[in-house]
């Protein structure tokens, strides 16, 4: 099996193995950093060590497949591989309890019903009423379901308003090359939906997804508690998902 050299010419396989090991050790802090950032968004019962182990697999893949002729730094290439491996691992283990996923779906449905009744974006109190629970209990639900979706952990940049949120609220089909035109329409609908959201939720989305501030930093900017920022972010995402479920995903699609 040929050994990738990345600009070096190891004399023997043993030298190549040592060189590969040195690259792993050199980039191991990068794995730990990415794993910690992801772990900060996950429940306490998710093991940081497990994320790091999965990230190392991504790092090894990056090292083995890296092509310096593409004029990309190994650090940059490895970051994508590491993050992708960790997220794939989390998805495969289905770490979110079934009850939490059920609550997420119930909140989306309640947001839609409350919006229909009010003829505008519903307040937290109105959404809680649809769920037949107290507002304080509803806020606890928001904290419980905040980590159901993994895609928000992957920031997707772009100048189109709302484009970086597509992984959060779409069903994944819109990323297909055959659906490029539909994707532009989806971005337009998403942008309008964001404009109609309560100002504080819109601000949280802007700071989190575009300015890339942490929830704690957003809390400092807005002068609210960290848990409140988490609630607002979760509610805003579920609000968008509920909106798109009604105006987009339920529409018949054109055949490619």
Secondary structure as UniProt FT lines:
FT   TURN            6..7
FT   HELIX           13..39
FT   TURN            40..41
FT   TURN            44..45
FT   HELIX           48..65
FT   HELIX           68..70
FT   HELIX           74..93
FT   HELIX           98..118
FT   HELIX           124..131
FT   HELIX           135..145
FT   TURN            146..147
FT   HELIX           151..153
FT   TURN            161..162
FT   HELIX           163..165
FT   HELIX           166..169
FT   HELIX           173..175
FT   HELIX           177..179
FT   HELIX           180..195
FT   HELIX           199..205
FT   HELIX           206..210
FT   HELIX           215..222
FT   HELIX           226..244
FT   HELIX           245..249
//
